[in-house]
Amino acid sequence: DEQAIGVADGVGGWADVGINAGLYAQELISNSVKAIQEEPKGSFNPVRVLEKAHSNTKAKGSSTACIIALTDE
C-alpha cells in the first residue's frame, strides 16, 4: 500500500579535498532503506527517516537528498 522513492546526490566540491561524496550519498540512501524498514508499517515519516539515516552515516561528505512516500491516497 505504500512505497518510497529516494535520491541523494553527493556534493562534488568534496573532491577538492580528496573525499568521494558519492560514497556518502550511497551510504545515506542505504541507511534510509534501513530506517524505512524500522518505521511503523504503513506510516513512515520521510523527515524522520532522513534524520536517522544522516545520523547513522559515517562516510565523510555531504549530499542533497529527497525521500518521498507514495500511497494510494
C-alpha positions as CSV (number, residue, x, y, z in Angstrom):
1,D,0.0,0.0,0.0
2,E,3.0,2.3,0.5
3,Q,6.2,2.7,-1.3
4,A,9.2,5.0,-1.0
5,I,11.5,6.7,-3.5
6,G,14.8,8.3,-2.5
7,V,17.6,10.0,-4.3
8,A,20.8,11.5,-3.0
9,D,23.5,13.3,-5.0
10,G,26.9,13.8,-3.3
11,V,28.3,17.4,-3.3
12,G,31.1,17.2,-5.8
13,G,33.1,20.0,-4.2
14,W,34.4,17.5,-1.7
15,A,36.7,16.1,-4.4
16,D,38.9,19.2,-3.9
17,V,39.9,17.8,-0.6
18,G,40.1,14.2,-1.7
19,I,36.7,13.0,-0.5
20,N,34.3,11.0,-2.7
21,A,30.9,12.4,-1.7
22,G,29.3,9.8,-3.9
23,L,30.2,7.3,-1.2
24,Y,28.4,9.5,1.4
25,A,25.3,9.6,-0.8
26,Q,25.3,5.9,-1.3
27,E,25.6,5.2,2.5
28,L,22.9,7.8,3.2
29,I,20.4,6.1,0.9
30,S,21.4,2.6,2.3
31,N,20.8,3.9,5.8
32,S,17.5,5.4,4.6
33,V,16.3,2.0,3.4
34,K,17.2,0.5,6.8
35,A,15.4,3.4,8.6
36,I,12.2,2.9,6.5
37,Q,12.2,-0.8,7.4
38,E,12.2,0.2,11.1
39,E,9.3,2.6,10.7
40,P,5.7,1.6,11.6
41,K,4.1,-0.3,8.8
42,G,2.1,1.9,6.5
43,S,3.0,5.3,8.1
44,F,6.7,6.1,7.7
45,N,7.8,9.7,8.1
46,P,10.3,10.8,5.4
47,V,11.8,13.5,7.6
48,R,12.4,11.2,10.5
49,V,13.8,8.6,8.1
50,L,16.3,11.1,6.6
51,E,17.3,12.4,10.0
52,K,18.0,8.8,11.3
53,A,19.9,7.9,8.1
54,H,22.0,11.0,8.4
55,S,22.9,10.3,12.0
56,N,24.0,6.8,11.1
57,T,26.0,7.8,8.0
58,K,29.8,7.6,8.8
59,A,31.3,8.5,5.4
60,K,32.7,11.9,5.0
61,G,31.0,14.3,2.7
62,S,27.5,15.8,2.2
63,S,24.6,15.4,-0.2
64,T,21.4,16.8,-1.3
65,A,18.6,14.2,-0.6
66,C,14.9,13.7,-1.1
67,I,12.8,10.8,0.2
68,I,9.1,10.6,-0.6
69,A,6.3,8.3,0.4
70,L,3.8,7.1,-2.2
71,T,0.4,6.0,-1.0
72,D,-2.9,5.1,-2.6
73,E,-4.1,8.5,-1.4
